[in-house]
Amino acid sequence: MEEIVTRIELENATERGIVRLGLRDESSVRRTTVDGIVDTGAVMLVLPQNVVERLGLPIHGKVIVSYADERKEERAVAGPLGIRIGNRAMNTDCVVGPPLSEPLIGQIVLEGLNLIADCTNRTVGPRPESPDYPLLKLK
């Protein structure tokens, strides 16, 4: 199966909030752009440890992750961070992966940004019913 790889812009959401309050300059927000693999089998965003450190994200918890080969492992959770794919953005946390591992974009990000993976064309984009803004269901 071919992978869907897309560009993701990341930033330290806490620093962004401080800028919004007028307490720091825009240039102080740590940010980076990386290529991420859309992984519809993953729940959370997974970022390599080196990217988490570059963004200065604090570790604030732990989760047990389960891999495709049934291995289980405890991993740190860091955040908050801002993520942008195309013209859609949200804040979220991430699982901290091993250094230099591949970033994985899981279901929380896809649902939060209302994006759909098109495996045939190997792209990710807005759902047809909401091309301009995320459509989030509330019941």
Buried (B, 14 or more C-beta within 10 A) or exposed (E): EEEBBBEBBBBBBBBBBBBEEEEBEEEEBBBBEBEBBBBEEBBBBBBBBBBBBBBEBEEEEEBEBEEEEEEEEEBBBBBBBBBBBBEBBBBBBBBBBEEEBBBBBBBBBBBBBBBBBEEEEEBBBBEEEEEEEBEEEEE
